[in-house]
Amino acid sequence: MNDIAHTLYTVVQYVLGFGPTVLLPLVLFFLALFFKVKPAKALRSSLIVGIGFVGIYAIFDILTSNVGPGCTGNG
C-alpha cells in the first residue's frame, strides 16, 4: 500500500512540475470537452491560452531582469 501511495505522489509531483503554462491549457481543454465543445476548437483555444502565458512570462522575465538591478541600485 505504501508503494502505491509513493507512486501516486511521484506522478502528481511530476504533473505539477509542468507549471501553469502547461497545466492551465490542459485544464481548459478538458473543461471545454466536458461542456461538449468540439475537440478542434477546444485544442485551438487552449493552445492560444498557453501561448499567451508564455508571452506574459517572457515579458515579465525581461522586465524583472532589466528593471530589478536599477531599483536596487546595482545597475
N, CA, C and O atoms as a Tripos MOL2 file, in Angstrom:
@<TRIPOS>MOLECULE
protein
  300   299    75     0     0
PROTEIN
NO_CHARGES

@<TRIPOS>ATOM
      1 N           0.8180   -1.1970    0.0000 N.3       1 MET1
      2 CA          0.0000    0.0000    0.0000 C.3       1 MET1
      3 C           0.8610    1.2600    0.0000 C.2       1 MET1
      4 O           0.5190    2.2520   -0.6440 O.2       1 MET1
      5 N           1.9680    1.2190    0.7160 N.am      2 ASN2
      6 CA          2.8570    2.3650    0.7910 C.3       2 ASN2
      7 C           3.4990    2.6420   -0.5660 C.2       2 ASN2
      8 O           3.7480    3.7960   -0.9120 O.2       2 ASN2
      9 N           3.7690    1.5800   -1.3380 N.am      3 ASP3
     10 CA          4.3550    1.7620   -2.6680 C.3       3 ASP3
     11 C           3.3880    2.4640   -3.6080 C.2       3 ASP3
     12 O           3.7990    3.2950   -4.4180 O.2       3 ASP3
     13 N           2.1110    2.1340   -3.5040 N.am      4 ILE4
     14 CA          1.1070    2.7770   -4.3520 C.3       4 ILE4
     15 C           1.0060    4.2600   -4.0120 C.2       4 ILE4
     16 O           0.9260    5.0950   -4.9130 O.2       4 ILE4
     17 N           1.0110    4.5880   -2.7510 N.am      5 ALA5
     18 CA          0.9390    5.9880   -2.3280 C.3       5 ALA5
     19 C           2.1670    6.7590   -2.7990 C.2       5 ALA5
     20 O           2.0550    7.9030   -3.2410 O.2       5 ALA5
     21 N           3.3300    6.1390   -2.7050 N.am      6 HIS6
     22 CA          4.5560    6.8050   -3.1510 C.3       6 HIS6
     23 C           4.5380    7.0100   -4.6650 C.2       6 HIS6
     24 O           4.9470    8.0640   -5.1510 O.2       6 HIS6
     25 N           4.0690    6.0170   -5.4090 N.am      7 THR7
     26 CA          3.9830    6.1450   -6.8630 C.3       7 THR7
     27 C           2.9960    7.2360   -7.2470 C.2       7 THR7
     28 O           3.2730    8.0410   -8.1360 O.2       7 THR7
     29 N           1.8560    7.2670   -6.5880 N.am      8 LEU8
     30 CA          0.8640    8.3040   -6.8590 C.3       8 LEU8
     31 C           1.4190    9.6870   -6.5370 C.2       8 LEU8
     32 O           1.2000   10.6340   -7.2920 O.2       8 LEU8
     33 N           2.1280    9.8080   -5.4300 N.am      9 TYR9
     34 CA          2.7510   11.0740   -5.0520 C.3       9 TYR9
     35 C           3.7670   11.5100   -6.1080 C.2       9 TYR9
     36 O           3.8220   12.6870   -6.4650 O.2       9 TYR9
     37 N           4.5660   10.5740   -6.6060 N.am     10 THR10
     38 CA          5.5650   10.8860   -7.6230 C.3      10 THR10
     39 C           4.9050   11.3620   -8.9090 C.2      10 THR10
     40 O           5.3760   12.3160   -9.5290 O.2      10 THR10
     41 N           3.8270   10.7130   -9.3140 N.am     11 VAL11
     42 CA          3.1220   11.1030  -10.5370 C.3      11 VAL11
     43 C           2.5140   12.4950  -10.3860 C.2      11 VAL11
     44 O           2.6100   13.3160  -11.2980 O.2      11 VAL11
     45 N           1.8990   12.7620   -9.2550 N.am     12 VAL12
     46 CA          1.2870   14.0740   -9.0300 C.3      12 VAL12
     47 C           2.3520   15.1670   -9.0160 C.2      12 VAL12
     48 O           2.1400   16.2320   -9.5970 O.2      12 VAL12
     49 N           3.4760   14.9320   -8.3760 N.am     13 GLN13
     50 CA          4.5550   15.9200   -8.3540 C.3      13 GLN13
     51 C           5.1210   16.1580   -9.7500 C.2      13 GLN13
     52 O           5.4870   17.2840  -10.0870 O.2      13 GLN13
     53 N           5.1950   15.1090  -10.5600 N.am     14 TYR14
     54 CA          5.6860   15.2400  -11.9320 C.3      14 TYR14
     55 C           4.7440   16.1220  -12.7470 C.2      14 TYR14
     56 O           5.1960   17.0030  -13.4790 O.2      14 TYR14
     57 N           3.4420   15.8910  -12.6240 N.am     15 VAL15
     58 CA          2.4650   16.6810  -13.3760 C.3      15 VAL15
     59 C           2.4670   18.1240  -12.8910 C.2      15 VAL15
     60 O           2.4030   19.0440  -13.7060 O.2      15 VAL15
     61 N           2.5390   18.3410  -11.5860 N.am     16 LEU16
     62 CA          2.5630   19.7030  -11.0600 C.3      16 LEU16
     63 C           3.8460   20.4380  -11.4280 C.2      16 LEU16
     64 O           3.8690   21.6690  -11.4230 O.2      16 LEU16
     65 N           4.9050   19.7170  -11.7420 N.am     17 GLY17
     66 CA          6.1630   20.3220  -12.1400 C.3      17 GLY17
     67 C           6.1130   20.9980  -13.4960 C.2      17 GLY17
     68 O           7.0160   21.7590  -13.8420 O.2      17 GLY17
     69 N           5.0690   20.7320  -14.2690 N.am     18 PHE18
     70 CA          4.9530   21.3620  -15.5840 C.3      18 PHE18
     71 C           4.7350   22.8620  -15.4810 C.2      18 PHE18
     72 O           5.1540   23.6080  -16.3660 O.2      18 PHE18
     73 N           4.0980   23.3060  -14.4360 N.am     19 GLY19
     74 CA          3.8600   24.7340  -14.2500 C.3      19 GLY19
     75 C           2.5610   25.1830  -14.8930 C.2      19 GLY19
     76 O           1.8930   24.4070  -15.5760 O.2      19 GLY19
     77 N           2.2090   26.4470  -14.6700 N.am     20 PRO20
     78 CA          0.9180   26.9440  -15.1510 C.3      20 PRO20
     79 C           0.8320   27.0820  -16.6630 C.2      20 PRO20
     80 O          -0.2680   27.0450  -17.2140 O.2      20 PRO20
     81 N           1.9600   27.2400  -17.3520 N.am     21 THR21
     82 CA          1.9010   27.3970  -18.8010 C.3      21 THR21
     83 C           1.4580   26.1210  -19.4950 C.2      21 THR21
     84 O           0.9870   26.1740  -20.6310 O.2      21 THR21
     85 N           1.5960   24.9830  -18.8450 N.am     22 VAL22
     86 CA          1.1410   23.7160  -19.4100 C.3      22 VAL22
     87 C          -0.1600   23.2650  -18.7540 C.2      22 VAL22
     88 O          -1.0590   22.7660  -19.4310 O.2      22 VAL22
     89 N          -0.2610   23.4360  -17.4600 N.am     23 LEU23
     90 CA         -1.4260   22.9180  -16.7440 C.3      23 LEU23
     91 C          -2.7150   23.6650  -17.0700 C.2      23 LEU23
     92 O          -3.7570   23.0310  -17.2330 O.2      23 LEU23
     93 N          -2.6780   24.9790  -17.1680 N.am     24 LEU24
     94 CA         -3.9060   25.7230  -17.4330 C.3      24 LEU24
     95 C          -4.4990   25.3730  -18.7930 C.2      24 LEU24
     96 O          -5.7050   25.1380  -18.8660 O.2      24 LEU24
     97 N          -3.7200   25.3250  -19.8780 N.am     25 PRO25
     98 CA         -4.3130   24.8890  -21.1450 C.3      25 PRO25
     99 C          -4.8640   23.4650  -21.0980 C.2      25 PRO25
    100 O          -5.8880   23.1820  -21.7180 O.2      25 PRO25
    101 N          -4.2000   22.5660  -20.3730 N.am     26 LEU26
    102 CA         -4.7300   21.2040  -20.2510 C.3      26 LEU26
    103 C          -6.0680   21.1930  -19.5220 C.2      26 LEU26
    104 O          -7.0080   20.5180  -19.9420 O.2      26 LEU26
    105 N          -6.1450   21.9380  -18.4350 N.am     27 VAL27
    106 CA         -7.3960   22.0030  -17.6800 C.3      27 VAL27
    107 C          -8.4950   22.6230  -18.5350 C.2      27 VAL27
    108 O          -9.6250   22.1350  -18.5390 O.2      27 VAL27
    109 N          -8.1750   23.6940  -19.2590 N.am     28 LEU28
    110 CA         -9.1720   24.3310  -20.1170 C.3      28 LEU28
    111 C          -9.6240   23.4050  -21.2390 C.2      28 LEU28
    112 O         -10.8010   23.3940  -21.5980 O.2      28 LEU28
    113 N          -8.6950   22.6290  -21.7940 N.am     29 PHE29
    114 CA         -9.0430   21.6880  -22.8580 C.3      29 PHE29
    115 C         -10.0410   20.6510  -22.3540 C.2      29 PHE29
    116 O         -11.0610   20.4070  -22.9990 O.2      29 PHE29
    117 N          -9.7530   20.0430  -21.2110 N.am     30 PHE30
    118 CA        -10.6580   19.0240  -20.6840 C.3      30 PHE30
    119 C         -11.9750   19.6310  -20.1930 C.2      30 PHE30
    120 O         -13.0240   18.9930  -20.2800 O.2      30 PHE30
    121 N         -11.9210   20.8510  -19.6830 N.am     31 LEU31
    122 CA        -13.1430   21.5280  -19.2740 C.3      31 LEU31
    123 C         -14.0280   21.8230  -20.4900 C.2      31 LEU31
    124 O         -15.2460   21.6580  -20.4320 O.2      31 LEU31
    125 N         -13.4100   22.2560  -21.5840 N.am     32 ALA32
    126 CA        -14.1700   22.5120  -22.8090 C.3      32 ALA32
    127 C         -14.7770   21.2200  -23.3530 C.2      32 ALA32
    128 O         -15.9190   21.2190  -23.8120 O.2      32 ALA32
    129 N         -14.0240   20.1210  -23.3040 N.am     33 LEU33
    130 CA        -14.5830   18.8420  -23.7480 C.3      33 LEU33
    131 C         -15.7490   18.4190  -22.8610 C.2      33 LEU33
    132 O         -16.7190   17.8340  -23.3450 O.2      33 LEU33
    133 N         -15.6590   18.7090  -21.5760 N.am     34 PHE34
    134 CA        -16.7480   18.3900  -20.6550 C.3      34 PHE34
    135 C         -18.0210   19.1350  -21.0410 C.2      34 PHE34
    136 O         -19.1230   18.6010  -20.9110 O.2      34 PHE34
    137 N         -17.8680   20.3780  -21.5170 N.am     35 PHE35
    138 CA        -19.0180   21.1770  -21.9330 C.3      35 PHE35
    139 C         -19.3710   20.9710  -23.4020 C.2      35 PHE35
    140 O         -20.0830   21.7840  -23.9910 O.2      35 PHE35
    141 N         -18.8780   19.8880  -23.9920 N.am     36 LYS36
    142 CA        -19.2180   19.4400  -25.3420 C.3      36 LYS36
    143 C         -18.8230   20.4320  -26.4340 C.2      36 LYS36
    144 O         -19.5290   20.5790  -27.4310 O.2      36 LYS36
    145 N         -17.7000   21.1040  -26.2410 N.am     37 VAL37
    146 CA        -17.1080   21.9200  -27.2940 C.3      37 VAL37
    147 C         -16.3720   20.9710  -28.2260 C.2      37 VAL37
    148 O         -15.8130   19.9690  -27.7800 O.2      37 VAL37
    149 N         -16.3680   21.2780  -29.5100 N.am     38 LYS38
    150 CA        -15.6790   20.4120  -30.4660 C.3      38 LYS38
    151 C         -14.1960   20.3340  -30.1040 C.2      38 LYS38
    152 O         -13.5990   21.3430  -29.7290 O.2      38 LYS38
    153 N         -13.5970   19.1450  -30.2140 N.am     39 PRO39
    154 CA        -12.1880   18.9840  -29.8110 C.3      39 PRO39
    155 C         -11.2240   19.9140  -30.5450 C.2      39 PRO39
    156 O         -10.2630   20.3970  -29.9470 O.2      39 PRO39
    157 N         -11.4650   20.1700  -31.8270 N.am     40 ALA40
    158 CA        -10.5660   21.0560  -32.5750 C.3      40 ALA40
    159 C         -10.6100   22.4770  -32.0130 C.2      40 ALA40
    160 O          -9.5740   23.1240  -31.8580 O.2      40 ALA40
    161 N         -11.8040   22.9490  -31.7130 N.am     41 LYS41
    162 CA        -11.9410   24.2980  -31.1610 C.3      41 LYS41
    163 C         -11.3670   24.3700  -29.7470 C.2      41 LYS41
    164 O         -10.7420   25.3640  -29.3770 O.2      41 LYS41
    165 N         -11.5790   23.3190  -28.9630 N.am     42 ALA42
    166 CA        -11.0380   23.2840  -27.6000 C.3      42 ALA42
    167 C          -9.5180   23.2800  -27.6260 C.2      42 ALA42
    168 O          -8.8830   23.9750  -26.8330 O.2      42 ALA42
    169 N          -8.9250   22.5020  -28.5340 N.am     43 LEU43
    170 CA         -7.4680   22.4440  -28.6400 C.3      43 LEU43
    171 C          -6.8990   23.7810  -29.0790 C.2      43 LEU43
    172 O          -5.9070   24.2530  -28.5230 O.2      43 LEU43
    173 N          -7.5260   24.3930  -30.0770 N.am     44 ARG44
    174 CA         -7.0460   25.6880  -30.5700 C.3      44 ARG44
    175 C          -7.1110   26.7470  -29.4680 C.2      44 ARG44
    176 O          -6.1670   27.5140  -29.2810 O.2      44 ARG44
    177 N          -8.2090   26.7840  -28.7540 N.am     45 SER45
    178 CA         -8.3720   27.7770  -27.6890 C.3      45 SER45
    179 C          -7.3770   27.5650  -26.5580 C.2      45 SER45
    180 O          -6.8090   28.5240  -26.0350 O.2      45 SER45
    181 N          -7.1700   26.3160  -26.1840 N.am     46 SER46
    182 CA         -6.2260   26.0580  -25.0920 C.3      46 SER46
    183 C          -4.7920   26.3490  -25.5160 C.2      46 SER46
    184 O          -3.9880   26.7930  -24.6980 O.2      46 SER46
    185 N          -4.4570   26.1040  -26.7850 N.am     47 LEU47
    186 CA         -3.1160   26.4530  -27.2650 C.3      47 LEU47
    187 C          -2.9020   27.9620  -27.2700 C.2      47 LEU47
    188 O          -1.8130   28.4370  -26.9500 O.2      47 LEU47
    189 N          -3.9310   28.7100  -27.6300 N.am     48 ILE48
    190 CA         -3.8180   30.1720  -27.6130 C.3      48 ILE48
    191 C          -3.5900   30.6740  -26.1920 C.2      48 ILE48
    192 O          -2.7880   31.5820  -25.9740 O.2      48 ILE48
    193 N          -4.2890   30.0890  -25.2280 N.am     49 VAL49
    194 CA         -4.0790   30.4700  -23.8260 C.3      49 VAL49
    195 C          -2.6520   30.1420  -23.3980 C.2      49 VAL49
    196 O          -2.0120   30.9440  -22.7180 O.2      49 VAL49
    197 N          -2.1490   28.9760  -23.7880 N.am     50 GLY50
    198 CA         -0.7750   28.5910  -23.4540 C.3      50 GLY50
    199 C           0.2480   29.5330  -24.0580 C.2      50 GLY50
    200 O           1.2190   29.9020  -23.3970 O.2      50 GLY50
    201 N           0.0420   29.9250  -25.3070 N.am     51 ILE51
    202 CA          0.9550   30.8600  -25.9640 C.3      51 ILE51
    203 C           0.9120   32.2150  -25.2640 C.2      51 ILE51
    204 O           1.9440   32.8690  -25.1100 O.2      51 ILE51
    205 N          -0.2740   32.6360  -24.8410 N.am     52 GLY52
    206 CA         -0.3970   33.8900  -24.0990 C.3      52 GLY52
    207 C           0.3690   33.8510  -22.7860 C.2      52 GLY52
    208 O           1.0210   34.8260  -22.4140 O.2      52 GLY52
    209 N           0.2910   32.7240  -22.0800 N.am     53 PHE53
    210 CA          1.0330   32.5860  -20.8230 C.3      53 PHE53
    211 C           2.5340   32.6390  -21.0620 C.2      53 PHE53
    212 O           3.2590   33.2650  -20.2890 O.2      53 PHE53
    213 N           3.0090   31.9950  -22.1170 N.am     54 VAL54
    214 CA          4.4430   32.0380  -22.4270 C.3      54 VAL54
    215 C           4.8710   33.4730  -22.7080 C.2      54 VAL54
    216 O           5.9330   33.9000  -22.2550 O.2      54 VAL54
    217 N           4.0570   34.2250  -23.4510 N.am     55 GLY55
    218 CA          4.3750   35.6190  -23.7390 C.3      55 GLY55
    219 C           4.3980   36.4860  -22.4950 C.2      55 GLY55
    220 O           5.2930   37.3130  -22.3230 O.2      55 GLY55
    221 N           3.4170   36.2980  -21.6300 N.am     56 ILE56
    222 CA          3.3670   37.0790  -20.3910 C.3      56 ILE56
    223 C           4.5810   36.7880  -19.5200 C.2      56 ILE56
    224 O           5.1960   37.7080  -18.9820 O.2      56 ILE56
    225 N           4.9280   35.5040  -19.3800 N.am     57 TYR57
    226 CA          6.0880   35.1550  -18.5520 C.3      57 TYR57
    227 C           7.3910   35.6540  -19.1760 C.2      57 TYR57
    228 O           8.3140   36.0230  -18.4500 O.2      57 TYR57
    229 N           7.4840   35.6710  -20.5160 N.am     58 ALA58
    230 CA          8.6910   36.1810  -21.1640 C.3      58 ALA58
    231 C           8.8530   37.6770  -20.9050 C.2      58 ALA58
    232 O           9.9450   38.1410  -20.5790 O.2      58 ALA58
    233 N           7.7690   38.4260  -21.0510 N.am     59 ILE59
    234 CA          7.8290   39.8690  -20.8010 C.3      59 ILE59
    235 C           8.1430   40.1500  -19.3340 C.2      59 ILE59
    236 O           8.9440   41.0320  -19.0240 O.2      59 ILE59
    237 N           7.5140   39.4000  -18.4360 N.am     60 PHE60
    238 CA          7.7720   39.5860  -17.0040 C.3      60 PHE60
    239 C           9.2290   39.2930  -16.6720 C.2      60 PHE60
    240 O           9.8380   40.0110  -15.8780 O.2      60 PHE60
    241 N           9.7920   38.2540  -17.2660 N.am     61 ASP61
    242 CA         11.1930   37.9010  -17.0190 C.3      61 ASP61
    243 C          12.1310   38.9800  -17.5490 C.2      61 ASP61
    244 O          13.1070   39.3350  -16.8880 O.2      61 ASP61
    245 N          11.8430   39.4990  -18.7320 N.am     62 ILE62
    246 CA         12.6780   40.5580  -19.3030 C.3      62 ILE62
    247 C          12.6260   41.8090  -18.4230 C.2      62 ILE62
    248 O          13.6550   42.4290  -18.1530 O.2      62 ILE62
    249 N          11.4310   42.1720  -17.9830 N.am     63 LEU63
    250 CA         11.3000   43.3660  -17.1460 C.3      63 LEU63
    251 C          12.0070   43.2130  -15.8100 C.2      63 LEU63
    252 O          12.6850   44.1350  -15.3590 O.2      63 LEU63
    253 N          11.8560   42.0600  -15.1730 N.am     64 THR64
    254 CA         12.4910   41.8950  -13.8650 C.3      64 THR64
    255 C          14.0040   41.8220  -13.9740 C.2      64 THR64
    256 O          14.7060   42.2760  -13.0710 O.2      64 THR64
    257 N          14.5200   41.2600  -15.0600 N.am     65 SER65
    258 CA         15.9750   41.1740  -15.1880 C.3      65 SER65
    259 C          16.5900   42.5190  -15.5640 C.2      65 SER65
    260 O          17.7560   42.7610  -15.2550 O.2      65 SER65
    261 N          15.8330   43.4010  -16.2240 N.am     66 ASN66
    262 CA         16.3750   44.6960  -16.6270 C.3      66 ASN66
    263 C          16.0650   45.8120  -15.6360 C.2      66 ASN66
    264 O          16.9040   46.6830  -15.4080 O.2      66 ASN66
    265 N          14.8940   45.7990  -15.0550 N.am     67 VAL67
    266 CA         14.4890   46.8760  -14.1570 C.3      67 VAL67
    267 C          14.9320   46.5890  -12.7220 C.2      67 VAL67
    268 O          15.2190   47.5180  -11.9670 O.2      67 VAL67
    269 N          14.9890   45.3270  -12.3460 N.am     68 GLY68
    270 CA         15.3420   44.9490  -10.9790 C.3      68 GLY68
    271 C          16.6590   45.5160  -10.4900 C.2      68 GLY68
    272 O          16.6960   46.1010   -9.4070 O.2      68 GLY68
    273 N          17.7510   45.3680  -11.2450 N.am     69 PRO69
    274 CA         19.0270   45.9250  -10.7690 C.3      69 PRO69
    275 C          19.0000   47.4480  -10.6270 C.2      69 PRO69
    276 O          19.6760   47.9960   -9.7560 O.2      69 PRO69
    277 N          18.2350   48.1290  -11.4630 N.am     70 GLY70
    278 CA         18.1390   49.5820  -11.3450 C.3      70 GLY70
    279 C          17.4120   50.0170  -10.0870 C.2      70 GLY70
    280 O          17.7260   51.0590   -9.5100 O.2      70 GLY70
    281 N          16.4590   49.2360   -9.6700 N.am     71 CYS71
    282 CA         15.6950   49.5650   -8.4530 C.3      71 CYS71
    283 C          16.5150   49.3510   -7.1870 C.2      71 CYS71
    284 O          16.3280   50.0590   -6.1970 O.2      71 CYS71
    285 N          17.4110   48.3890   -7.2120 N.am     72 THR72
    286 CA         18.2000   48.1020   -6.0160 C.3      72 THR72
    287 C          19.4800   48.9260   -5.9610 C.2      72 THR72
    288 O          20.1920   48.8950   -4.9580 O.2      72 THR72
    289 N          19.7760   49.6560   -7.0170 N.am     73 GLY73
    290 CA         20.9740   50.4800   -7.0370 C.3      73 GLY73
    291 C          22.2100   49.7360   -7.5070 C.2      73 GLY73
    292 O          23.3190   50.2580   -7.4010 O.2      73 GLY73
    293 N          22.0400   48.5280   -8.0240 N.am     74 ASN74
    294 CA         23.1850   47.7510   -8.5010 C.3      74 ASN74
    295 C          23.4270   47.9230   -9.9920 C.2      74 ASN74
    296 O          24.3690   47.3340  -10.5200 O.2      74 ASN74
    297 N          22.6280   48.6930  -10.6780 N.am     75 GLY75
    298 CA         22.7770   48.7880  -12.1260 C.3      75 GLY75
    299 C          23.0700   50.1420  -12.5140 C.2      75 GLY75
    300 O          23.2310   50.4230  -13.7020 O.2      75 GLY75
@<TRIPOS>BOND
     1     1     2 1
     2     2     3 1
     3     3     4 2
     4     3     5 am
     5     5     6 1
     6     6     7 1
     7     7     8 2
     8     7     9 am
     9     9    10 1
    10    10    11 1
    11    11    12 2
    12    11    13 am
    13    13    14 1
    14    14    15 1
    15    15    16 2
    16    15    17 am
    17    17    18 1
    18    18    19 1
    19    19    20 2
    20    19    21 am
    21    21    22 1
    22    22    23 1
    23    23    24 2
    24    23    25 am
    25    25    26 1
    26    26    27 1
    27    27    28 2
    28    27    29 am
    29    29    30 1
    30    30    31 1
    31    31    32 2
    32    31    33 am
    33    33    34 1
    34    34    35 1
    35    35    36 2
    36    35    37 am
    37    37    38 1
    38    38    39 1
    39    39    40 2
    40    39    41 am
    41    41    42 1
    42    42    43 1
    43    43    44 2
    44    43    45 am
    45    45    46 1
    46    46    47 1
    47    47    48 2
    48    47    49 am
    49    49    50 1
    50    50    51 1
    51    51    52 2
    52    51    53 am
    53    53    54 1
    54    54    55 1
    55    55    56 2
    56    55    57 am
    57    57    58 1
    58    58    59 1
    59    59    60 2
    60    59    61 am
    61    61    62 1
    62    62    63 1
    63    63    64 2
    64    63    65 am
    65    65    66 1
    66    66    67 1
    67    67    68 2
    68    67    69 am
    69    69    70 1
    70    70    71 1
    71    71    72 2
    72    71    73 am
    73    73    74 1
    74    74    75 1
    75    75    76 2
    76    75    77 am
    77    77    78 1
    78    78    79 1
    79    79    80 2
    80    79    81 am
    81    81    82 1
    82    82    83 1
    83    83    84 2
    84    83    85 am
    85    85    86 1
    86    86    87 1
    87    87    88 2
    88    87    89 am
    89    89    90 1
    90    90    91 1
    91    91    92 2
    92    91    93 am
    93    93    94 1
    94    94    95 1
    95    95    96 2
    96    95    97 am
    97    97    98 1
    98    98    99 1
    99    99   100 2
   100    99   101 am
   101   101   102 1
   102   102   103 1
   103   103   104 2
   104   103   105 am
   105   105   106 1
   106   106   107 1
   107   107   108 2
   108   107   109 am
   109   109   110 1
   110   110   111 1
   111   111   112 2
   112   111   113 am
   113   113   114 1
   114   114   115 1
   115   115   116 2
   116   115   117 am
   117   117   118 1
   118   118   119 1
   119   119   120 2
   120   119   121 am
   121   121   122 1
   122   122   123 1
   123   123   124 2
   124   123   125 am
   125   125   126 1
   126   126   127 1
   127   127   128 2
   128   127   129 am
   129   129   130 1
   130   130   131 1
   131   131   132 2
   132   131   133 am
   133   133   134 1
   134   134   135 1
   135   135   136 2
   136   135   137 am
   137   137   138 1
   138   138   139 1
   139   139   140 2
   140   139   141 am
   141   141   142 1
   142   142   143 1
   143   143   144 2
   144   143   145 am
   145   145   146 1
   146   146   147 1
   147   147   148 2
   148   147   149 am
   149   149   150 1
   150   150   151 1
   151   151   152 2
   152   151   153 am
   153   153   154 1
   154   154   155 1
   155   155   156 2
   156   155   157 am
   157   157   158 1
   158   158   159 1
   159   159   160 2
   160   159   161 am
   161   161   162 1
   162   162   163 1
   163   163   164 2
   164   163   165 am
   165   165   166 1
   166   166   167 1
   167   167   168 2
   168   167   169 am
   169   169   170 1
   170   170   171 1
   171   171   172 2
   172   171   173 am
   173   173   174 1
   174   174   175 1
   175   175   176 2
   176   175   177 am
   177   177   178 1
   178   178   179 1
   179   179   180 2
   180   179   181 am
   181   181   182 1
   182   182   183 1
   183   183   184 2
   184   183   185 am
   185   185   186 1
   186   186   187 1
   187   187   188 2
   188   187   189 am
   189   189   190 1
   190   190   191 1
   191   191   192 2
   192   191   193 am
   193   193   194 1
   194   194   195 1
   195   195   196 2
   196   195   197 am
   197   197   198 1
   198   198   199 1
   199   199   200 2
   200   199   201 am
   201   201   202 1
   202   202   203 1
   203   203   204 2
   204   203   205 am
   205   205   206 1
   206   206   207 1
   207   207   208 2
   208   207   209 am
   209   209   210 1
   210   210   211 1
   211   211   212 2
   212   211   213 am
   213   213   214 1
   214   214   215 1
   215   215   216 2
   216   215   217 am
   217   217   218 1
   218   218   219 1
   219   219   220 2
   220   219   221 am
   221   221   222 1
   222   222   223 1
   223   223   224 2
   224   223   225 am
   225   225   226 1
   226   226   227 1
   227   227   228 2
   228   227   229 am
   229   229   230 1
   230   230   231 1
   231   231   232 2
   232   231   233 am
   233   233   234 1
   234   234   235 1
   235   235   236 2
   236   235   237 am
   237   237   238 1
   238   238   239 1
   239   239   240 2
   240   239   241 am
   241   241   242 1
   242   242   243 1
   243   243   244 2
   244   243   245 am
   245   245   246 1
   246   246   247 1
   247   247   248 2
   248   247   249 am
   249   249   250 1
   250   250   251 1
   251   251   252 2
   252   251   253 am
   253   253   254 1
   254   254   255 1
   255   255   256 2
   256   255   257 am
   257   257   258 1
   258   258   259 1
   259   259   260 2
   260   259   261 am
   261   261   262 1
   262   262   263 1
   263   263   264 2
   264   263   265 am
   265   265   266 1
   266   266   267 1
   267   267   268 2
   268   267   269 am
   269   269   270 1
   270   270   271 1
   271   271   272 2
   272   271   273 am
   273   273   274 1
   274   274   275 1
   275   275   276 2
   276   275   277 am
   277   277   278 1
   278   278   279 1
   279   279   280 2
   280   279   281 am
   281   281   282 1
   282   282   283 1
   283   283   284 2
   284   283   285 am
   285   285   286 1
   286   286   287 1
   287   287   288 2
   288   287   289 am
   289   289   290 1
   290   290   291 1
   291   291   292 2
   292   291   293 am
   293   293   294 1
   294   294   295 1
   295   295   296 2
   296   295   297 am
   297   297   298 1
   298   298   299 1
   299   299   300 2
@<TRIPOS>SUBSTRUCTURE
     1 MET1         2 RESIDUE 1 A MET
     2 ASN2         6 RESIDUE 1 A ASN
     3 ASP3        10 RESIDUE 1 A ASP
     4 ILE4        14 RESIDUE 1 A ILE
     5 ALA5        18 RESIDUE 1 A ALA
     6 HIS6        22 RESIDUE 1 A HIS
     7 THR7        26 RESIDUE 1 A THR
     8 LEU8        30 RESIDUE 1 A LEU
     9 TYR9        34 RESIDUE 1 A TYR
    10 THR10       38 RESIDUE 1 A THR
    11 VAL11       42 RESIDUE 1 A VAL
    12 VAL12       46 RESIDUE 1 A VAL
    13 GLN13       50 RESIDUE 1 A GLN
    14 TYR14       54 RESIDUE 1 A TYR
    15 VAL15       58 RESIDUE 1 A VAL
    16 LEU16       62 RESIDUE 1 A LEU
    17 GLY17       66 RESIDUE 1 A GLY
    18 PHE18       70 RESIDUE 1 A PHE
    19 GLY19       74 RESIDUE 1 A GLY
    20 PRO20       78 RESIDUE 1 A PRO
    21 THR21       82 RESIDUE 1 A THR
    22 VAL22       86 RESIDUE 1 A VAL
    23 LEU23       90 RESIDUE 1 A LEU
    24 LEU24       94 RESIDUE 1 A LEU
    25 PRO25       98 RESIDUE 1 A PRO
    26 LEU26      102 RESIDUE 1 A LEU
    27 VAL27      106 RESIDUE 1 A VAL
    28 LEU28      110 RESIDUE 1 A LEU
    29 PHE29      114 RESIDUE 1 A PHE
    30 PHE30      118 RESIDUE 1 A PHE
    31 LEU31      122 RESIDUE 1 A LEU
    32 ALA32      126 RESIDUE 1 A ALA
    33 LEU33      130 RESIDUE 1 A LEU
    34 PHE34      134 RESIDUE 1 A PHE
    35 PHE35      138 RESIDUE 1 A PHE
    36 LYS36      142 RESIDUE 1 A LYS
    37 VAL37      146 RESIDUE 1 A VAL
    38 LYS38      150 RESIDUE 1 A LYS
    39 PRO39      154 RESIDUE 1 A PRO
    40 ALA40      158 RESIDUE 1 A ALA
    41 LYS41      162 RESIDUE 1 A LYS
    42 ALA42      166 RESIDUE 1 A ALA
    43 LEU43      170 RESIDUE 1 A LEU
    44 ARG44      174 RESIDUE 1 A ARG
    45 SER45      178 RESIDUE 1 A SER
    46 SER46      182 RESIDUE 1 A SER
    47 LEU47      186 RESIDUE 1 A LEU
    48 ILE48      190 RESIDUE 1 A ILE
    49 VAL49      194 RESIDUE 1 A VAL
    50 GLY50      198 RESIDUE 1 A GLY
    51 ILE51      202 RESIDUE 1 A ILE
    52 GLY52      206 RESIDUE 1 A GLY
    53 PHE53      210 RESIDUE 1 A PHE
    54 VAL54      214 RESIDUE 1 A VAL
    55 GLY55      218 RESIDUE 1 A GLY
    56 ILE56      222 RESIDUE 1 A ILE
    57 TYR57      226 RESIDUE 1 A TYR
    58 ALA58      230 RESIDUE 1 A ALA
    59 ILE59      234 RESIDUE 1 A ILE
    60 PHE60      238 RESIDUE 1 A PHE
    61 ASP61      242 RESIDUE 1 A ASP
    62 ILE62      246 RESIDUE 1 A ILE
    63 LEU63      250 RESIDUE 1 A LEU
    64 THR64      254 RESIDUE 1 A THR
    65 SER65      258 RESIDUE 1 A SER
    66 ASN66      262 RESIDUE 1 A ASN
    67 VAL67      266 RESIDUE 1 A VAL
    68 GLY68      270 RESIDUE 1 A GLY
    69 PRO69      274 RESIDUE 1 A PRO
    70 GLY70      278 RESIDUE 1 A GLY
    71 CYS71      282 RESIDUE 1 A CYS
    72 THR72      286 RESIDUE 1 A THR
    73 GLY73      290 RESIDUE 1 A GLY
    74 ASN74      294 RESIDUE 1 A ASN
    75 GLY75      298 RESIDUE 1 A GLY
